[in-house]
Amino acid sequence: MLIKPLTLAILMACAQSASATTTWNYDFSGDLSAHFTQFEDTPDPSTSLQSDGLLKFHTQGQVYTEINPGTGLPIIVDTNEIYIHNAFTPRFDQSWTAEIVARVPKSLDPTLPNTPHGQNWYAEVDLATVFLKSDGTFYTFSTGVGIGSWDQNGINRGYAAEYGITPPEGEWTEYLDDQGNHPHTDESGVVRLQFDGITKVLSAHNAYGTLLSIDLNAQGITNWGMNDNDTFMVGVGSTIQGWAIPENMPLSLDNFSVTLYSSPQGSVTHTFLGNHDEGEFSFDFGAHDADGIAQLVAQGTFNQPTFLLPGATMQLFEVAYSGEFDGPLELAFNYDPSLLPAGFDENNLRIYHWTGTEWENLGGVVDTANNTITVTTNSLSPFAVAAVPEPETYALMLAGLGLVGFAARRRAAS
């Protein structure tokens, strides 16, 4: 688990307003301290190493222990190293993505360390976002690559996503971690966090699909109580327990990248293929969640969509022309890629057109470099971005990936 109880006063002092930067990349070749603040380094001194464009983590070949004051016996403790990006602090009303290449070497596959029964051991590298509430409650959502054993149940490798809360006074509590486990033998892979500023859904992904999603506005434990001016903090790090990771076989992170989307963006360009008189071409673009779609249906704008949305929002274009035209019209819709699920193949996008009685599949030619879908039509407004393959196949694919296995994470009782 990345980022357990930190020095909350430090976090509160260092939290910043959202950066104006749209996209920012870092391959750990430059000055780390110029871009990241180390928020946790336990035990001190740091064992991380920046080399060859990588951020590497190890434990100097040691297993760290402390004495349980209740029993007087030694217990194995976490080794945490956590770096928070200095400037990337997106607001709750903004959409954003962050990703990293995480690696746990295949050479780290030893005989199970000789640890006490009931003691967990693991090693993982992570990407995380955190929010510190004004009352001191600390929320953590992270994803990464790990290897370990829980209660001596054998070695497990895989991707994982975790969600936890630390109250102002009390221990960190982990939620939903079993739902975000994806066993795999990959030595390295891309892990990504994505936040939709419209639906308020925070999700973790890898190359195989979605690991875990939570609705930060939903009732219950996933509600973070954020308002539009509150900001996230995004960082990277490692957590190691009960294992002596040598310096020559470190965990590593590479190619940190974050992108901020201030608001959904979409546009339409047109070409008349037939005759037309003088008039004004116009369009409106909107991104609508389930409630917004329901409201438009209730208003009679269109019937309930019969197609699959590529993500949690409908990208809707309402197009109009004040004059008359005779013959087909070519429209190029510039869609917003930030509203697509991480890893979605944009070649599977299509345009549907509401004819007044039904949703018509216009297909479309997709240009992924310019984020456009070009179609030909004989009538206007509304148009929506849709996804293929068929809804049943695609929904099954998204629901089935990354939601099983990888042993449950349980911390040893101290």
C-alpha positions in Angstrom: 0.0 0.0 0.0 1.5 3.3 -1.0 1.2 6.3 1.2 0.0 5.3 4.7 -0.4 7.9 7.4 2.0 10.7 6.4 3.1 13.9 8.2 -0.2 15.6 7.6 1.0 19.0 8.6 3.7 18.8 5.8 1.1 17.8 3.3 -1.2 20.6 4.2 1.6 23.1 3.9 2.7 21.9 0.5 -0.6 21.4 -1.2 -0.8 23.8 -4.2 -3.4 25.1 -6.6 -3.9 23.3 -9.9 -1.1 23.7 -12.4 -1.7 25.5 -15.6 0.4 22.8 -17.4 -1.6 20.7 -19.8 0.9 17.8 -20.3 4.0 17.1 -18.3 6.5 14.2 -18.8 9.5 13.1 -16.7 11.8 10.1 -17.3 13.8 10.5 -14.0 16.9 11.6 -15.9 16.7 15.2 -14.6 16.8 16.8 -11.1 14.2 14.8 -9.1 14.0 17.4 -6.3 13.1 20.1 -8.8 9.8 18.4 -9.6 9.0 16.1 -6.7 8.9 16.5 -2.9 9.7 13.4 -0.9 6.9 13.1 1.6 7.9 9.9 3.3 11.2 8.2 3.8 11.0 5.5 6.4 13.2 4.4 7.7 15.7 7.2 7.1 18.0 7.5 5.1 16.4 7.0 1.7 17.3 3.9 -0.2 16.0 5.2 -3.6 18.4 5.7 -6.5 17.9 7.8 -9.6 19.9 6.3 -12.4 19.6 5.5 -16.2 16.4 7.4 -16.4 14.8 5.3 -13.7 13.7 5.8 -10.1 14.9 2.7 -8.3 13.9 1.4 -4.9 15.6 -1.2 -2.6 16.2 -1.7 1.1 20.0 -1.9 1.3 19.6 -5.6 1.8 18.0 -5.1 5.2 14.7 -6.1 6.8 13.5 -3.3 9.1 12.0 -4.1 12.5 10.8 -2.3 15.6 9.8 -3.4 19.0 6.1 -3.9 19.8 5.6 -2.0 23.1 2.8 -4.3 24.0 4.7 -7.6 23.7 8.3 -6.4 23.7 8.9 -8.6 20.6 10.3 -7.3 17.3 7.8 -6.7 14.4 8.6 -6.2 10.7 7.7 -2.7 9.5 7.0 -1.1 6.1 9.7 0.6 4.2 8.0 3.6 2.5 9.4 6.1 0.0 6.9 8.5 -1.5 7.4 11.4 -3.8 4.6 13.9 -4.6 4.7 16.0 -7.8 5.3 19.6 -6.9 3.0 21.2 -9.4 0.4 18.7 -10.7 -2.5 19.3 -8.3 -5.6 19.2 -10.5 -8.9 20.5 -9.1 -12.0 18.3 -8.4 -13.8 19.9 -11.4 -11.0 19.0 -13.9 -10.3 15.8 -15.8 -6.8 14.3 -15.7 -4.7 11.3 -16.3 -1.4 10.1 -14.8 0.7 7.1 -15.7 4.0 5.4 -15.0 5.9 2.4 -16.2 6.4 0.2 -13.1 8.8 -2.7 -13.0 9.5 -5.6 -10.5 12.4 -7.7 -11.9 11.8 -11.3 -12.6 14.9 -12.1 -10.7 13.0 -11.1 -7.6 11.3 -14.5 -7.3 13.1 -16.1 -4.3 12.3 -18.7 -1.7 9.8 -17.3 0.7 11.6 -15.3 3.4 11.7 -16.8 6.9 9.1 -14.5 8.5 6.7 -15.3 11.4 3.4 -16.9 10.7 0.8 -14.2 10.1 3.5 -11.8 8.9 3.0 -10.4 5.4 5.9 -9.6 3.0 5.7 -7.8 -0.3 7.4 -5.3 -2.6 5.5 -3.0 -4.9 6.0 0.2 -6.9 3.0 2.5 -7.3 1.3 5.6 -8.7 -1.1 7.3 -6.4 -3.4 10.2 -5.9 -4.3 11.5 -2.5 -6.6 14.1 -0.9 -6.2 15.6 2.5 -9.5 16.9 3.9 -9.6 20.0 6.1 -10.6 17.8 9.1 -7.4 15.8 8.7 -9.0 12.8 6.9 -6.5 11.4 4.4 -7.8 9.6 1.3 -5.5 7.4 -0.9 -6.1 5.7 -4.2 -3.1 3.9 -5.8 -2.2 1.4 -8.4 1.0 -0.5 -9.2 3.0 -3.7 -9.8 3.9 -5.9 -6.9 5.2 -9.3 -5.7 4.6 -10.8 -2.3 3.0 -13.3 0.0 0.3 -12.8 2.6 0.3 -15.1 5.6 2.9 -17.4 3.9 0.5 -18.4 1.1 3.1 -18.5 -1.7 4.5 -16.0 -4.0 2.1 -13.9 -6.1 2.8 -11.3 -8.8 0.5 -8.9 -10.4 -1.1 -5.5 -10.8 -3.2 -4.1 -8.0 -5.2 -1.0 -7.1 -6.0 0.0 -3.6 -8.3 2.5 -1.9 -7.9 3.5 1.8 -8.8 6.1 4.3 -6.8 7.4 7.3 -9.0 9.2 9.8 -7.6 12.1 11.9 -7.0 9.8 14.7 -6.7 6.1 13.9 -5.2 3.5 11.6 -5.3 3.4 7.9 -8.2 1.3 6.7 -8.1 -0.4 3.3 -11.2 -0.8 1.2 -11.9 -2.6 -2.2 -8.4 -3.9 -2.6 -9.6 -7.4 -3.5 -11.6 -5.9 -6.4 -8.5 -4.2 -7.8 -6.2 -7.2 -8.1 -5.0 -8.6 -11.4 -2.5 -11.5 -11.2 0.0 -11.5 -13.9 3.6 -12.5 -14.6 4.6 -9.3 -16.3 8.0 -7.9 -15.2 6.9 -4.4 -16.1 3.8 -2.5 -17.4 2.0 0.8 -17.7 -0.3 1.7 -14.8 -2.6 4.6 -15.1 -4.9 6.7 -12.9 -7.8 8.6 -14.6 -10.2 11.1 -13.1 -13.4 12.3 -14.9 -14.2 15.7 -13.7 -17.8 15.3 -14.9 -18.8 12.0 -13.5 -16.3 12.2 -10.5 -15.2 8.7 -11.2 -11.6 7.9 -10.2 -10.2 4.8 -11.8 -7.0 2.7 -12.1 -6.0 0.9 -15.3 -3.3 -1.2 -16.8 -2.8 -2.5 -20.4 -5.4 -5.2 -19.9 -8.2 -3.0 -18.7 -9.7 -1.4 -15.7 -8.5 -2.5 -12.3 -10.7 -0.5 -10.0 -13.1 2.5 -10.2 -14.7 4.5 -7.4 -17.3 7.3 -7.5 -16.1 10.1 -5.3 -19.6 11.6 -5.1 -21.4 8.4 -4.3 -22.9 7.8 -0.9 -20.8 5.7 1.4 -17.1 5.0 1.9 -16.0 6.2 -1.6 -17.3 9.7 -1.0 -14.3 12.0 -0.5 -16.4 15.1 0.3 -14.5 17.3 -2.2 -15.7 20.5 -3.8 -14.7 21.9 -7.1 -11.9 24.0 -5.7 -10.3 21.1 -3.7 -7.2 19.6 -5.3 -5.6 16.2 -5.7 -2.0 15.4 -5.1 -0.3 12.9 -7.4 2.8 11.0 -6.7 4.9 7.8 -7.0 6.7 5.5 -4.6 7.3 2.1 -3.2 6.3 0.1 -0.2 8.4 -2.9 1.0 7.8 -5.1 4.0 9.7 -8.0 5.4 12.0 -8.4 2.4 15.7 -7.4 1.9 15.6 -6.0 -1.7 19.2 -5.8 -2.9 20.5 -2.6 -4.7 21.4 -4.6 -7.8 17.8 -5.9 -8.2 15.7 -2.8 -7.4 12.1 -2.1 -8.1 11.8 0.8 -10.6 9.6 3.5 -12.1 10.0 5.2 -15.5 8.2 7.7 -17.8 6.0 9.6 -15.4 3.4 11.5 -17.4 0.4 13.6 -16.4 -2.2 15.4 -18.5 -4.7 18.0 -17.3 -7.9 18.6 -19.1 -9.5 21.9 -17.9 -12.9 21.2 -19.5 -14.3 18.9 -22.2 -13.4 20.1 -25.7 -15.1 19.2 -29.0 -15.7 20.9 -32.3 -17.2 20.2 -35.8 -16.1 21.3 -39.2 -18.3 20.9 -42.3 -18.0 20.6 -46.1 -21.1 20.9 -48.3 -21.1 18.1 -51.0 -24.2 19.6 -52.7 -25.9 22.9 -53.2 -26.5 25.3 -50.3 -27.7 28.9 -49.9 -26.2 31.5 -47.6 -26.5 30.7 -43.9 -24.6 30.2 -40.6 -23.2 26.9 -39.5 -23.1 26.4 -35.7 -22.6 23.7 -33.1 -22.8 23.0 -29.4 -20.6 20.4 -27.7 -21.4 18.8 -24.3 -20.3 15.9 -22.2 -23.2 14.3 -20.3 -23.2 11.7 -17.6 -26.1 9.3 -17.0 -28.1 12.0 -15.1 -27.5 14.5 -18.0 -28.6 11.9 -20.6 -31.7 11.1 -18.6 -32.6 14.8 -18.4 -32.2 15.2 -22.2 -34.4 12.2 -22.8 -37.0 13.6 -20.4 -36.9 16.9 -22.3 -37.6 15.1 -25.6 -34.3 16.0 -27.2 -33.9 12.3 -28.2 -34.8 8.8 -27.1 -32.6 6.8 -24.8 -29.4 5.9 -26.7 -29.3 2.4 -28.2 -25.6 2.3 -28.6 -22.6 1.9 -26.3 -20.8 4.9 -25.0 -17.0 4.9 -25.0 -16.7 5.7 -21.4 -18.9 7.1 -18.7 -20.1 10.2 -20.6 -21.8 11.0 -23.9 -20.0 13.3 -26.2 -22.9 15.1 -27.8 -22.7 17.5 -30.7 -25.8 19.6 -31.6 -25.2 20.9 -35.1 -27.3 23.4 -37.0 -27.3 25.4 -40.3 -29.5 28.5 -40.6 -29.8 28.3 -44.4 -31.0 25.5 -46.7 -28.8 22.8 -48.3 -29.5 20.2 -50.9 -27.5 17.0 -50.9 -25.1 15.4 -48.4 -22.9 17.2 -45.9 -19.5 16.0 -44.7 -18.9 16.6 -41.0 -15.7 16.1 -39.1 -16.3 15.7 -35.4 -13.3 16.6 -33.1 -13.9 14.4 -30.0 -12.3 14.8 -26.6 -9.9 11.9 -26.0 -9.7 12.7 -22.3 -13.3 11.4 -21.9 -12.3 7.9 -23.3 -11.4 5.0 -21.0 -7.7 4.4 -20.6 -6.4 2.0 -23.2 -9.5 2.4 -25.4 -8.8 1.9 -29.2 -10.0 5.1 -30.8 -10.4 3.2 -34.1 -13.5 1.7 -32.6 -15.3 5.0 -32.4 -18.4 5.7 -34.5 -20.9 8.5 -34.9 -24.6 8.0 -34.2 -27.2 10.6 -35.5 -30.6 11.2 -34.0 -33.0 11.4 -37.0 -36.0 12.4 -34.9 -37.3 8.9 -34.6 -34.3 6.7 -34.1 -30.5 6.7 -33.6 -28.8 6.0 -36.9 -25.3 4.6 -37.1 -23.3 6.7 -39.5 -20.1 4.8 -39.0 -17.2 7.2 -39.7 -13.6 7.5 -40.7 -11.4 7.9 -37.5 -8.2 10.0 -37.5 -6.6 9.1 -34.2 -3.8 11.6 -34.7 -6.2 14.5 -34.9 -9.0 13.0 -32.8 -11.6 13.3 -35.5 -14.4 11.2 -36.9 -15.6 12.1 -40.4 -19.1 11.1 -41.6 -21.6 12.0 -44.4 -25.2 12.9 -43.6 -28.2 14.5 -45.1 -29.6 16.1 -42.0 -28.4 17.7 -38.8 -28.4 17.6 -35.0 -27.9 15.8 -32.6 -24.8 13.5 -33.1 -23.1 11.4 -30.5 -19.8 9.5 -30.2 -20.4 5.8 -29.8 -18.2 2.7 -29.4 -17.9 -0.7 -31.2 -17.8 -3.7 -31.0 -21.3 -4.7 -30.0 -22.4 -3.6 -26.5 -22.5 -7.0 -25.0 -19.0 -7.9 -26.1 -17.4 -4.6 -25.1 -19.2 -4.5 -21.7 -18.1 -8.0 -20.9 -14.5 -7.1 -21.9 -14.4 -4.1 -19.5 -16.1 -5.9 -16.7 -14.1 -9.1 -16.9 -10.6 -7.7 -17.0 -8.5 -7.2 -13.9 -11.1 -8.0 -11.3 -9.9 -11.4 -10.0 -7.1 -13.0 -8.1 -3.8 -11.7 -6.7 -3.8 -12.6 -3.0 -5.6 -10.2 -0.7 -3.4 -7.7 1.0 -3.4 -7.9 4.7 -1.0 -6.1 7.0 0.3 -7.9 10.0 -1.1 -6.9 13.4 1.4 -5.0 15.5 
